[in-house]
Amino acid sequence: MYYISYKNKGERVEDTVQLKGKNLTVQGEISEPTRLFISVNNDYDPLIAGDYVVYELWVEPGKEMEFHGYAGFLENPYHNYKLTNSSTDNLAKKRIRILQSLKDEDEKDNLDEKFIKENPTSFYALNILYWKAVNEETDPDDIRKMLLQLPADFKELYTYKDIEKRLAMKDQLQIGNVFPDFEMEDTETSMVKLSDFQRDNYVFVDFWASWCGPCRKENPYLVKTYKRFHDQGFDILSVSLDEDREAWLQAIKEDGLVWQQVSDLKGLENELAKSLYIRAIPDNFLLAPDGTILARDLRGKELYEFMENVYAE
């Protein structure tokens, strides 16, 4: 049994296909080229959550493609296959081959910009910029400059528009800007609004989940910081990306999280996380009493030390 997944206009599509003999057929509707993931039950790596991806390839709308996979995918995952009639997939493989051949780190850093200049009319060039927009470390202005090299008709593509939205949100979440207000249900199903909750306090907005190991390891540091500074005007508002209500509540109890907790119980589809393009947790924002962002992604002792400096001043 193979598990098939891909995205169409940002929405994930999932299906299963039973391999009978040596052949199978997959049909679907997509508006622009997209990556198709072919997975099996994960009986191979306990460190990987979910299914085990054995093939990752690019498919294109309006094209019939012939795919030929090989045995031994554990030794050479993702690219151990042949695919006919996909210019996007060919470019993806070409870029990977070039990247693997480069020894100089500066050449690796400049590869994508060079690749876009050489292939400006390809969807894969747009995809490179998409991943740069996803990467928190990439300067939005650099991405905007490279977007200008692409054809004008690309502006109508979903991925192009998504890049623009991501860049706009990156600008909004810069240090010194006001964090977007939001409202969500707490553990008692009462609505909690950030702007009402703040009450002139420093507020640490923490994105976590009961199933997230690194998040749970951060919780003792949050407990320590909360106990030390709460009476001085420090508060925490935790946003859970859980789906299982009981697991969420149990984790709150086990970790001793006595501050305000909210969740829409939509898991990774949490509406706030999606709107902020938060794709990995833990993630967090420290807000000043006026709602402006003071810091992001404080880990371990960093939050405690930051608040020590704040109140020392």
C-alpha positions in Angstrom: 0.0 0.0 0.0 1.4 3.4 -1.0 0.3 6.7 0.5 0.1 9.6 -2.0 0.1 13.2 -0.9 0.5 16.5 -2.7 -0.8 20.1 -2.5 -3.1 22.0 -4.8 -3.4 25.7 -4.1 -2.0 25.2 -0.6 -4.5 22.4 0.4 -3.0 19.0 1.1 -4.6 16.1 -0.9 -4.0 12.6 0.4 -4.9 9.2 -1.1 -3.9 5.5 -1.0 -2.9 3.3 -3.9 -2.6 -0.4 -3.8 0.2 -1.8 -5.9 -1.0 -4.9 -7.7 1.7 -6.7 -9.7 4.1 -4.0 -10.9 1.9 -1.2 -12.0 -0.3 1.5 -10.5 -2.0 4.6 -11.8 -2.5 7.9 -10.0 -4.8 10.7 -11.2 -5.4 14.1 -9.7 -6.2 17.8 -10.4 -3.6 20.4 -9.9 -3.4 24.1 -10.9 0.4 24.3 -11.2 3.4 22.0 -10.8 3.6 20.4 -7.4 5.7 17.8 -5.5 4.1 14.4 -5.2 5.1 12.3 -2.2 4.9 8.5 -2.3 5.1 6.9 1.1 4.8 3.5 2.9 4.2 2.5 6.5 7.2 3.6 8.6 8.8 0.4 9.6 12.3 1.8 9.1 13.1 4.8 11.2 11.6 5.4 14.7 12.8 9.0 14.6 10.5 9.9 11.7 6.9 10.8 12.7 4.3 9.5 10.3 4.8 7.6 7.0 8.1 6.9 5.4 8.6 8.9 2.1 10.2 6.6 -0.5 9.8 8.9 -3.6 9.5 12.6 -4.0 8.9 13.9 -7.5 7.4 16.8 -9.4 4.2 16.4 -11.4 2.7 19.0 -13.8 -0.9 19.8 -14.8 -2.2 18.5 -18.0 0.6 16.0 -18.5 0.5 12.2 -18.4 3.8 11.0 -16.9 5.4 7.6 -16.6 7.1 6.8 -13.4 9.6 4.0 -12.8 10.7 3.3 -9.3 13.5 1.0 -8.1 14.2 -1.3 -5.2 16.7 -0.1 -2.7 15.0 3.2 -1.8 16.3 3.0 1.7 19.9 3.5 0.4 19.0 6.2 -2.1 15.6 7.8 -1.1 13.7 10.5 -3.0 15.6 10.4 -6.3 15.9 6.7 -7.1 13.4 6.8 -10.0 12.9 7.8 -13.6 10.1 10.1 -14.6 9.2 11.1 -18.2 7.7 14.3 -19.4 8.4 16.6 -16.4 10.6 19.6 -17.0 10.2 20.7 -13.4 11.4 17.4 -12.1 14.4 17.4 -14.4 15.4 20.9 -13.2 15.0 19.8 -9.6 17.4 16.8 -10.1 19.8 19.0 -12.1 20.0 21.5 -9.2 20.6 18.7 -6.7 23.4 17.2 -8.8 25.1 20.6 -9.0 24.7 21.3 -5.3 26.2 17.9 -4.5 29.2 18.6 -6.7 30.1 21.9 -5.1 32.7 22.0 -2.4 32.9 25.8 -1.8 30.3 27.1 0.6 30.1 30.5 -1.1 29.3 28.7 -4.4 26.5 26.8 -2.7 25.1 30.0 -1.2 25.1 31.6 -4.7 23.7 28.6 -6.5 20.0 29.4 -6.3 20.4 33.0 -7.5 22.5 31.7 -10.4 20.0 29.0 -11.1 17.1 31.5 -11.2 19.0 33.7 -13.7 19.6 30.7 -16.0 16.0 29.3 -15.7 13.8 32.4 -15.1 10.8 31.0 -17.0 10.7 27.7 -15.2 8.3 27.0 -12.3 11.2 25.5 -10.4 12.8 28.9 -10.2 9.6 30.1 -8.5 9.7 27.1 -6.2 13.3 28.0 -5.1 12.0 31.5 -4.1 9.1 29.9 -2.3 11.5 27.9 -0.1 13.5 31.0 0.5 10.3 32.8 1.6 9.7 29.9 4.0 13.2 30.1 5.4 13.2 32.6 8.3 16.8 33.6 7.7 16.2 34.9 4.1 16.0 38.7 3.6 12.5 39.5 2.1 14.0 42.2 0.0 16.4 39.8 -1.6 13.5 37.5 -2.6 11.5 40.5 -4.0 14.5 41.4 -6.2 14.7 37.8 -7.6 10.9 37.7 -8.1 11.3 40.6 -10.6 13.3 38.2 -12.9 10.4 35.9 -13.4 7.7 36.2 -16.2 4.9 38.6 -15.5 2.3 35.9 -15.9 3.7 34.0 -12.9 2.1 36.7 -10.7 -1.3 34.9 -11.3 0.0 31.6 -9.9 -1.0 30.5 -6.4 2.7 30.0 -5.4 3.7 33.5 -6.4 0.8 35.0 -4.5 1.6 32.9 -1.5 5.2 34.1 -1.6 4.0 37.7 -1.5 1.7 37.0 1.5 4.6 35.3 3.3 6.9 38.2 2.7 4.2 40.6 3.9 3.8 38.6 7.1 7.6 38.4 7.6 7.6 42.2 7.5 4.8 42.4 10.0 6.6 40.0 12.4 9.8 41.9 12.5 11.2 43.1 15.9 9.5 46.4 16.8 6.3 45.8 15.0 2.9 45.1 16.7 2.0 41.5 16.9 -1.4 40.7 15.2 -4.3 40.4 17.6 -6.1 37.1 17.8 -8.9 35.3 19.7 -9.1 31.6 20.6 -10.8 29.2 23.0 -9.1 28.3 26.3 -9.3 25.0 28.2 -12.8 26.0 29.5 -14.0 26.9 25.9 -14.1 30.6 26.8 -12.8 33.0 24.2 -9.5 34.7 25.0 -8.3 37.7 23.0 -4.7 38.7 23.1 -5.3 42.4 23.4 -7.7 41.9 26.3 -5.3 39.4 28.0 -2.3 41.6 27.8 -3.4 44.2 30.4 -0.1 46.2 30.0 2.0 43.1 30.8 4.9 41.6 29.0 3.4 38.6 27.2 5.2 35.6 25.9 3.2 34.0 23.1 4.3 30.4 22.9 3.4 27.9 20.1 3.6 24.3 21.2 1.8 20.9 21.3 1.6 17.9 23.7 3.1 15.7 21.0 6.1 18.0 20.3 9.1 16.6 22.2 11.3 19.8 21.9 8.3 21.8 23.1 7.9 19.7 26.2 11.6 20.1 27.0 11.1 23.9 26.9 8.3 23.9 29.4 10.5 23.7 32.6 12.2 26.9 31.5 8.9 28.6 31.0 7.7 27.4 34.4 10.8 28.8 36.0 10.5 32.2 34.2 6.8 32.5 34.9 7.2 31.9 38.7 10.1 34.3 38.9 8.6 37.3 36.9 4.8 36.9 36.9 4.3 39.1 39.9 6.3 41.8 38.2 4.1 41.9 35.1 5.2 39.0 33.0 2.6 36.6 31.5 2.5 33.7 29.1 -0.2 32.8 26.5 0.4 29.3 25.1 -1.2 28.4 21.7 -1.4 24.6 21.3 -1.3 22.9 17.9 -3.0 19.8 19.3 -5.9 17.9 17.9 -6.5 15.6 20.9 -8.1 17.7 23.7 -7.4 15.1 26.4 -3.7 14.8 25.4 -3.5 18.6 25.5 -5.0 18.9 28.9 -2.9 16.0 30.3 0.3 17.7 29.0 -0.7 20.9 30.7 -1.2 19.1 34.0 2.0 17.0 33.7 4.2 19.9 32.9 2.7 22.2 35.5 1.6 24.9 33.1 -0.5 27.2 35.2 -0.8 30.1 32.8 -3.4 30.7 30.1 -3.7 28.1 27.4 -5.7 28.3 24.1 -6.2 26.1 21.1 -8.7 25.5 18.2 -7.7 21.8 18.3 -7.0 21.8 14.5 -3.4 20.6 15.0 -1.0 21.8 12.4 -4.0 23.5 10.6 -4.3 25.9 13.6 -5.8 29.0 12.1 -3.4 31.4 13.9 -0.3 29.4 13.1 -1.3 29.2 9.4 -2.0 32.9 9.2 1.5 33.6 10.6 3.1 30.9 8.4 4.4 29.1 11.5 5.5 25.7 10.1 7.5 24.3 13.0 7.3 24.3 16.8 8.3 25.4 19.3 8.1 29.0 18.2 7.4 32.0 20.3 7.2 35.8 20.5 8.0 38.1 23.4 5.7 41.1 23.4 6.1 44.5 25.2 3.2 45.9 27.1 2.3 48.0 24.0 2.1 44.8 21.9 5.3 45.3 19.9 7.6 42.3 19.3 10.7 42.4 21.5 12.2 39.0 20.5 11.4 35.8 18.8 12.3 32.1 19.3 13.8 32.5 22.7 15.0 29.0 23.9 16.1 27.5 27.1 17.6 30.1 29.5 17.3 32.9 26.9 13.8 34.0 28.0 14.7 34.1 31.7 17.9 36.1 31.0 16.0 38.4 28.7 13.4 39.2 31.4 16.1 39.7 34.0 17.6 42.4 31.8 14.2 44.0 31.2 13.3 44.3 34.8 16.9 45.3 35.8 16.4 48.4 33.6 
